[in-house]
Amino acid sequence: MGTVEDLRPIFSPKSIAVIGASRSPMKIGYEILQNILVHGYKGKVYPINPESPEIMGLRALPSVLAVKEDIDLAIIAVPAEFVPKVMSECARKKVKGAVVISAGFGETGEKGKALEKEVLDIARAGGIRLVGPNTLGYKDPVDNLDAAFVFGMPKRGEIALISQSGALCVGMVYYANGEHIGLSRVISVGNKADVDDADLIDYLDQDSATKVIAMYIEGIKDGKKFLDAARRCRKPVVAIKAGRTAAGSAAASTHTGSLSGSDAVYDSAFKQVHIQRAYDVGELFDFARALAYQPPANSNKVGIISNGGGAGIMTADWCESLGLKVTNLSKKTADALRPHLPGITTARNPLDVTGDARFHRYHATGSIMLSDPNVDSLIMVCVHAGIARPREFVGAVIKLVEEKRNLNKPIVACWVGGPEIDEVVQELREKNIPVYPSAMRAAKAVRCLYDEGRRLEAIGKKKQAKANSSS
């Protein structure tokens, strides 16, 4: 079987055994079982606990061997020293996949590494694919399955999240919820004894619910396998590679047992396979949302519209410093813009529509600039200057995005101001329109979309070369 078929019993299980299920709210096994039931999982659930006949209204069994029906997925939450015995029972039962929540393995030193190898050997001998150990589990808002031990379900969306850190994984879920960013799958990989980033890239590349793959990585064990998977992937991949410094690398080795490796090597490898590199959580989601909901940029030529000259200048500076080009507008475009501008401003790029700009001025100038052949992406900026009406800026951006989809030119919004405008621009977030509170973040998002255009262009050239060679 291929990777997708191997992993389907784990991530789309028809039946789940929770080994270590508990009646005590203080135990991880209690939280896992509760989360599965709360979110309405439709398959069969078997609590496994030799000391409790019933848990949460379900009959509990002493072992997976006592379950008469087939089991797709075992979620294991028992102390590390008992995991080999439990895995052996799963192998005898012919369980198809396992998520080992338990910690105390490779991240703890040589003794833990030996224990982790023992568990992996048992799983492989039994044909069981294994996620973990030392993992949070996973959350699936598409299929309403919360197979993790902490509460909090993501909003449903089209960005998949893979994280080597469990705690950070949960923090990223709450961050995404706060930013109205929906997620398709959230997978905590822990120590990656078996199922690793490459396997998940292959799996998610075939997932119809996912448009973009976002990753938090501390270390990669099989570099070639990872790069091959990234190279095959048809979807954009954005990744934070942590452990860039000596201090970060040392912390990673004790967190998930990862060897971080040279940051320069990772940076070069990511560029080879067109992985977009982010450096913090905000940037990861800035890029992922832009990639999921805006088209790639056909070139590096950017148009900028702002109701404040200073904001437009900063945006232009950031664009140019990132390798984007704030191009001159054609004479036809400049002539078309003038009737919509106050006499105190000039029809140029970046375009200052002045502080009193309302819906019509934003919409009309945006529409005209998008029609210019020298503009392949547009950044629209609103400064909360006291006389502007931010809600009209929002309305103009929404209308332009809806009207101009056929042009395949990305539109990114940027705002500068306080809570009043933040409340208004929430409507853009809810409609999955990228909006950023700084010129830097907006420009980086456009650069990301330009890089995605180059990735797709490279894929197209490879396909064409292959077709030419076979003809």
N, C-alpha and C positions, 0 to 999 in steps of 0.2 A: 504493500500500500504506500501511497505517497504521503507527504506531510499533512496535507489538508484532511485526508481520510483518517490519518492517525490521530489528529487533534480534535476532530469533530466530536467524538464521545466525551471529551473534556469540556468543550465550550458549547456544545449543543446536546447535552445529555438527556436521555429519556428517563434515566433513573439515577438517584444519588444516594450513596451511603455516607452519613456523617459519623466518622469513627472518632469517638471521644465526645459525642453529644452529651450534654449534661442538663440537669435540672437546676443547677446553680447559676444565677445571673453573673456570678463572679468568674465563670469559666469561659474560655474562648469557644468551646464546643456548644455552649448555650447560645452565644451570639451568632455563630454561623447558622445553626438550625433556625433560630428566630428570623434572621434576615432572609433565608430561603423562603420561609413560610409567609412572612409579611408581604413580600413583593409578588406573591401569587404564582410561584413556579407551578407549572401544570403537570410535571412528571411525577414519578413515584419517589418518595423520600423515606429512607430507612435510618432511624437513629440507632447507632451501635454503642451500647454501654452494658457491660456484664452485670452491673449493680442496680440498674433501674428498669423495671418492667414497662414503664410508660413515661414518655417525655413529650410535653406540649400536645397532649391528646393523641399521640402516635405510639403504637406498640414499639418498644425498644427491644433489640435483639442482642445477644451476648457477643456475636461475631458476624462478619460478613458471610462466613460459612453457614450460618443459620438462615440466611435469606434464600428463599426458594427460587425467586426470579433472577434474571440476569441483572448485573449492575454495570452501568456505563462508567460512572465516576465515583471514586472514593475520595472524600475530603478528610484528611488525616490530621487530627489535632490532639495528639497524645504526647507525653514527654519523649524526648529524642531517643532515649535508650529502648523504648518500646516500639519504635517505628519499624525496625527490621522484622520483628515478629508479625506486626500488622501487615506489612508489605508481603510477607510470605503467605499469609492467609488470603490477601487480595490476589496473589498469583495463582493459588490453588482454586480460587473462585472464578478465575479468568476475568477479573475486572479489567476494563479496557484502558482506563486512565486514572491518574491520581494527582491530587494537589496536596502537597505536604506543607501544612501551615507551620508545623513545629520548628523551633529554632534550636541551636545547639549543635550545629554541624560544621561545615567548612569555615564558617566565619569565626570560629572559636579557637582554631589552632590545629595541630597535627592529629590529635585524638578525634576531634570533630570531623576532620577530613577523612579519616579512616572509616568513621561511622557513616558518613555520606556516601563513600564508595561502596560500602556494604549494601546500603539501601538501593543504590543505583544498580548494582549487580543483580540483586534480587528482582528489581523491576524489569530490567532488560531480559533476564532469563524467562520471565513470565509474560513478556510481550506487552508490558505496561508503559505507556508514555507518562512522564512525571514532570509536573511543574513544581518548582521549589528545590529544596526545602527553604525554610526561613522566608515564607511569603505571606502576604496579606490575603491572598486568594484573588478573585476577580469579580467584577461587577458588569452586568450586561443589561443596560436600559432598553435595548431593542427587544430582547426576549424576556424581560422582567425577571432576571435571575441574579440575585445578589449572593454570590458564593464567597463572601469575605466575612471577616470577623469584626469589622467596624461598621457602624450605621452611617448611611448617607448615600443615596442613589444619585448618579449624575442625571442631568437633563438629557433627553434623547437628542442625538445629533449625528453627524457624519465624520467625526474625528475619532480615531482609535488612539488610545493611550497605553503605552507599555512603560512600566517603571521598575527599576531594580531596587528602589527604596519603597517600602510599604507605607511609612508615615508620610513621606513626601507625596506618594501616590494619592493618599486621601486628601492632603492639602491641595493638590492640584485639582481634584474633583470639586472641592468647595470653591476654589478660585474660579474654575470654569463656570460653575453655577452662578456665582456672583457677577460674572461678566456676560451671562446669557450665552455661553458657548456650550452647545450640545455635544455629547460624546456617544459613540456607537458601542465600543467595547473598552473596558479598563482592565488591564492585566498586570498584576504584580508578579515579577518573575523570581525574586529572591536570589538564591545562589546559582541558579541556572545549571543544576547538576545534569539535567537532560534537555528539556525544552528550553531553547535559547532564543535570542533576538532574531536570528536568521529564520528559525522555524516559524516564528510569529509573523515576520514580514511576509513569508510565503503564504501563510494562512490568511492573513488580513488582505493580501493582494487579491485573493479570490472571494473576499467577503463583500457582497453586494451592498451592505449597509454602511461601508466605510469608503470615504473619499481620500482621506489623508491619514498617514501614520505618524504620530508624535511619540518621541521616546526620551526617557531619562536613562542614561547608561553610565555605569561606573567602570566596567571593564568588559572586554570581549575575549573569550577563550579561543575561539577558532576564527581567526581573522579572514581567511580565505572563504570559509563558508558564509560569513556575514557579508562580505563584499559581493560574492556571487548572488546572494539573495537580493541585496540592494540593487545590483545591476539588472536583475530580472524584473524587479518590481515595476509595475506600470503606474503606480500611484506615487505622489510626492511623499518623501520621508523627511521629517524635521527631527533633529536630535540635540539634546543637551548631553555633552560628554563631560562628566564631572571627574575630579581628580587631575586637574590640569597642572597643579603645582605639587611640590614635594609634600606639603602639609595635607593637601586634599587627597593625594595618592595614598599616603599613610592611613588616613581615616577610612578610605574605601576598603583597604585590606582587612580592617577589623570590622567593617560594617556588613559586607556581603562576601568577604573572602576574595575580593577581586584584585587582580594585578592591573593597575591602570595603564601602564606603558607610556611611551613617549607621546606627549601631546602633539608634537609636530607630525609624527607618523599618523596619528588619528586625523589630524586636520587635512593632511595630504590625501589620505584614503577616502575621507568623506567627499572631498572635491572630485576625486576620480569617478565616484559612482553617483555624483549629484545629490548627496544628502545635504540638506540645508542645515547649517549649524546654528543653534541658539545658545545663549550664555546664561539665561535665567528663565524662570517659569513664565514671566510676563512675555518675554520675547518668543518663547516656544509657542504660546497660544496666539500671539500677534501673527506669527507666520502661518500657523495652522489654519486659523480662521480665514486669512486672506487666500490661502491656497484652496481651501474647501469651497469658498463662495464667490470668488472672483476669477475671471479668466486669466491665463498667463499673459504677460506683456509681450507683444511681437518685437519690440525693440526697447532700447533704453531711453527713448525720447519721452519726456514728462512735461505735462502742462500743470500749472499751479494757479488756483484762484483763491484769493483771500480778501477778507474785508478789513485787513490791517496790513499796511505796508511792511512793518517790521516782521510780522509772522510769515509773510510771503518770502522775504529775504532770507530768514533763517531756514525755511523749507528748501529754498533754492540751494543754499549752502550745503545742507545735508545731502540733498540729491546729488549734487556735483561731487561731493567728497566720497560718495559711495559708488561712483562710476556711472551714475545716471546723467542724462544730458537735458538741461532746461533749454529747449530749442527756441529759435526765433519763429514767430508765427508768420504764416504766409500773408501777403498783402490782402488777399481775399478775406481771410479770417479777421485781420485788423479792421478792414472796412466794415465788416459785418458787426463787429463788436462795438464800434463807436456810438451808434445810436442808443445803446443800452447803458452807456457809462456817463457819469457826471463829467463836466468840463474840466475838473481839476485832476483827472487821472489820464493815463495813457494806455492805449491798446497794445499791450506787450505781455511777455511771459517772463516772470510771474505777473499775473493780472491783479491789480488792486481795485476791487469794486467798491471800496471805501466803507467807512463804519456804519453808514445808514442803509446798507444793502438789505433788501427784503427778498421775498420768495422769487419774484419775477426776474430780478437782476441776477441772482445766483443761477436760476434755471436757464435763462436765456444765454448767459455767457458760457455756462457749462456745456450747453448743447452745441453752441458754435465752436468752442474750443475742441470738443471731441470730434468734430467733423474735419478738423485740420489734419492733413496727411503727415504733418510734422509732430503730431501728438499721438502717442500710443498708450498712454495711461494718464490719469487725471487725479490730482490731489486737491480736494476742496477744504479750505480752512475757514473756521469761524472763530473770531476772537470775541469774547463776551465783553464788549466795550461800553455797555450801559445803554446805548441807543439802538443796537442791533436787536433783532428778534430771533433768538436761536431756533425757535420752533419752525420758523419759515425757512431757515437754513436746512434743517432736518427734512422738511417737506420737499425742498428742491433736490436734495441728494437722493431721497427715496424715488422721486419721480424720474430723475435721470437714470438711475440704476435700472428701473423697470422699463423705461423707454428705449434705452440704448444697448440692450443686451446683444442685439444683432451685430453691433460693431466689434464685439469681442475685445473691448478695451477696458481694463480694470479701472474702477473708481474707488478711491480711498478717501475717507473723511478724517479731518483733524480739528480738534477744538481746544481752545485755550480759555480757561475760566474756572469758576467755582461751582458750588453745589447746584445752583440754579440751572446752569447749562448741562451739568452732568445728568440731572434728572430728565432733561429733554432728549439728550442723545441716547438715552436708554432705548428709545424706539428704534434707533439704528441697530443697536446690538441685538434687539429682539428679532429684527429682520435679517440678521446675519450679514449686515453691511459693515465692513471693517472701519472702525473709528478709533482714533488714538489721541491721547491728551498731550502729545508733543510732536514737534516737527521731526525729530530724530526717529521716533517710532513709526510715523507715517512713511517717511522716506525709506526706512529699512524694509517695511512691508512691500513697498513697490519694487525695491531691489530684489526681494525674495520672489516676486511674481515675474520679474525679468529673468532671474536665474531659472525659474521653472520653465519659461519659454525656451531657454537654451537647452534644458534637459530634454524636452519633448522634441526639439529640433534635432538633437543628437540621435535620439531613438529613431526618428523618421529617416535620417541619413543611413543608419545601420540597416534598417529594413529595406531601403531602396538598394543599398549595396548588395545585400543578400539576394534580393530579387533579380538584380542585374547579373550576379554571378551564376544563378541557377537557370537563367534563360538562354 
